[in-house]
Amino acid sequence: MCVASHTLVPLLDDLTFTTGAAISCGTGTAYGALKRIGLEGDETLAVFGQGPVGLSTTQFGAAMGARVIAIETSPERRALALEKGAHAVIDPTEVDPVTAIQELTHGEGAHKVIETAGVAQARQAAVKGTRKWGTACFVASGGQVTLDVGPDLTFRQVTVLGHWTFSKNGQADCARFVSDRKIDVDSVFTHQFQLEQAEEAYQLLDEQKTGKGVFIPS
């Protein structure tokens, strides 16, 4: 593939090509969202969804010093979140996630919340699980959400924003962060496949129970 040189980000010597691929996709998205909301190390971060983007958000949030609460329906992905530094995990099919977040935060809610699931119920809970003057960020695309503007937003002074992609400079910043903090981004990839295994790979990943998958050329 030939591209203009100014569009390229140098891969630091201590980072693998797999890590570089992650930074240019979901992992970079997670880093950009955390920078966008201005996460501080003394804050509690709630992350809805522990797919590839959410899991990277949990990993980076913990590396930034925050106490991370991960919300996920899949037990496999909840286990991955704990491995990546989550302080606590919540199964929203078993308990009300807003109540569970409040119980973990002295009744106040999380300082910052990032929603990566793309599900209306998760988006509603993300906003309601944010404390007064806190920030909720939607990363997943598509779908709709209904909020009661007064009690959900205005009366509590909650900020809601959306985050999508990131710049070349943002990717470079993410790469430096990963290198400086020695973050094992490769471990977010739970499965490797050859190109001839494409059908098997997509069937597995469609179950939404794993971390990232990567195709390794033979």
C-alpha positions in Angstrom: 0.0 0.0 0.0 1.4 3.4 -1.0 0.3 6.5 1.0 1.6 10.0 1.4 4.4 10.2 3.9 2.8 13.0 5.9 0.0 10.6 6.8 2.3 8.2 8.5 3.0 7.8 12.3 6.5 6.3 13.1 6.2 3.1 15.0 8.4 3.3 18.1 11.1 0.7 18.3 9.6 -1.0 21.4 6.1 -1.3 20.0 4.9 -4.3 17.9 3.1 -4.0 14.7 0.0 -5.4 16.5 0.1 -2.6 19.0 0.5 -0.1 16.1 -2.5 -1.5 14.4 -4.5 -1.2 17.7 -3.4 2.4 18.2 -4.6 3.3 14.7 -8.1 1.9 15.5 -10.0 1.2 18.6 -7.2 1.6 21.1 -6.5 5.1 19.7 -10.2 5.9 19.9 -10.1 5.0 23.6 -7.1 7.1 24.3 -8.6 10.1 22.4 -11.9 9.8 24.4 -10.0 9.8 27.7 -8.1 12.9 26.7 -11.3 14.5 25.5 -13.0 14.2 28.9 -9.8 15.2 30.8 -9.6 12.2 33.0 -7.7 12.8 36.3 -5.9 10.2 38.3 -8.0 10.9 41.5 -11.3 10.3 39.6 -13.6 7.3 39.2 -14.2 6.3 35.6 -17.2 4.1 34.5 -16.8 2.4 31.2 -20.0 0.9 29.6 -19.1 -2.0 27.3 -15.9 -4.0 27.3 -15.4 -4.8 23.7 -12.1 -3.8 22.0 -12.7 0.0 22.5 -14.1 -0.3 26.0 -11.4 -2.7 27.1 -8.7 -0.3 25.9 -10.5 2.5 27.7 -10.4 0.4 30.9 -6.7 -0.4 30.4 -5.7 3.2 29.7 -7.9 4.7 32.4 -6.3 2.4 35.0 -2.8 3.4 33.7 -3.8 7.1 34.1 -4.4 6.4 37.8 -8.2 6.4 37.8 -10.4 3.9 39.6 -12.3 2.1 36.8 -15.7 0.5 37.0 -16.4 -1.7 34.0 -20.0 -2.5 33.0 -20.4 -5.5 30.6 -22.9 -8.3 30.0 -20.3 -10.9 28.9 -18.6 -12.8 31.8 -15.6 -13.4 29.6 -15.2 -9.7 28.9 -15.8 -8.8 32.6 -12.9 -11.1 33.4 -10.7 -9.4 30.8 -11.6 -6.0 32.3 -10.4 -7.1 35.7 -7.1 -8.3 34.1 -6.7 -4.9 32.5 -7.0 -3.0 35.8 -10.7 -2.5 36.5 -11.4 -1.9 40.2 -14.9 -3.4 39.9 -17.1 -5.0 37.3 -20.9 -4.8 36.9 -23.2 -7.2 35.1 -26.1 -5.0 34.0 -28.3 -8.0 33.4 -28.1 -8.8 37.1 -28.2 -5.4 38.8 -29.1 -1.9 37.9 -25.8 -0.3 36.8 -26.7 3.2 38.0 -27.4 1.9 41.5 -24.3 -0.2 41.4 -22.1 2.7 40.4 -23.6 4.9 43.1 -23.0 2.2 45.7 -19.3 2.2 44.7 -19.0 6.0 44.8 -20.7 7.0 48.1 -24.0 7.7 46.3 -22.5 10.3 44.0 -21.8 8.6 40.7 -18.7 8.5 38.6 -16.7 11.6 37.8 -16.4 10.6 34.1 -18.3 8.0 32.1 -17.5 6.6 28.7 -20.1 4.5 26.8 -18.9 2.2 24.1 -21.7 -0.3 23.8 -24.0 1.5 21.4 -27.1 0.4 23.3 -29.8 2.9 24.3 -30.1 1.4 27.8 -26.3 1.8 28.3 -26.4 5.4 27.1 -29.2 6.2 29.5 -27.4 4.6 32.4 -24.1 6.3 31.4 -25.7 9.7 31.8 -27.6 8.8 35.0 -24.5 7.2 36.5 -22.5 10.4 36.1 -22.2 12.5 39.2 -23.2 16.2 39.5 -20.9 18.4 37.3 -19.5 15.2 35.8 -19.0 14.3 32.1 -20.5 11.5 30.0 -19.0 10.6 26.6 -20.6 8.6 23.9 -18.1 6.7 21.7 -20.2 4.1 19.9 -22.0 5.3 16.8 -25.6 4.8 15.7 -28.8 4.3 17.7 -30.9 6.7 19.7 -31.2 7.6 23.4 -34.0 9.3 25.3 -33.2 11.4 28.4 -35.3 13.5 30.7 -33.3 16.7 30.3 -34.2 18.2 33.6 -33.2 15.5 36.2 -30.8 13.7 33.9 -28.8 16.7 32.7 -29.7 20.3 33.6 -30.4 20.0 37.3 -27.2 18.0 37.8 -25.0 20.2 35.4 -23.9 17.0 33.6 -21.9 17.5 30.4 -22.6 15.1 27.5 -20.3 14.9 24.5 -19.5 12.6 21.6 -16.1 11.3 20.5 -15.4 9.6 17.2 -12.0 9.6 15.6 -8.5 11.1 16.3 -5.7 12.9 14.5 -2.3 11.7 13.4 -0.9 13.7 16.3 -3.3 12.0 18.7 -2.0 8.6 17.4 1.6 9.6 18.0 0.7 10.8 21.6 -1.0 7.5 22.2 2.0 5.6 21.0 4.3 7.6 23.3 2.0 7.0 26.2 2.0 3.2 25.6 5.8 3.2 25.2 6.5 5.3 28.3 4.1 3.5 30.6 5.0 0.0 29.2 1.4 -0.8 28.6 0.8 -4.3 27.2 -1.6 -3.4 24.4 -0.9 -6.7 22.6 -2.7 -8.5 25.5 -6.0 -6.9 24.4 -5.8 -9.2 21.3 -7.2 -12.5 22.6 -7.2 -14.3 19.3 -4.9 -14.5 16.2 -6.0 -15.9 12.8 -4.6 -16.6 9.4 -6.4 -15.1 6.4 -7.8 -18.5 5.5 -9.5 -18.6 8.9 -11.6 -15.5 8.1 -15.0 -17.2 8.3 -14.1 -18.8 11.7 -12.8 -15.5 13.0 -15.8 -13.5 12.2 -18.2 -16.1 13.5 -16.3 -16.0 16.8 -15.9 -12.2 17.0 -19.6 -11.8 16.2 -20.4 -13.5 19.5 -19.0 -10.4 21.2 -17.4 -12.3 24.1 -13.7 -11.8 23.3 -11.1 -9.0 23.1 -9.6 -7.9 19.8 -8.9 -10.4 17.0 -6.0 -9.9 14.6 -5.1 -11.5 11.3 -1.4 -12.5 11.0 -0.1 -13.0 7.5 1.6 -16.3 7.0 
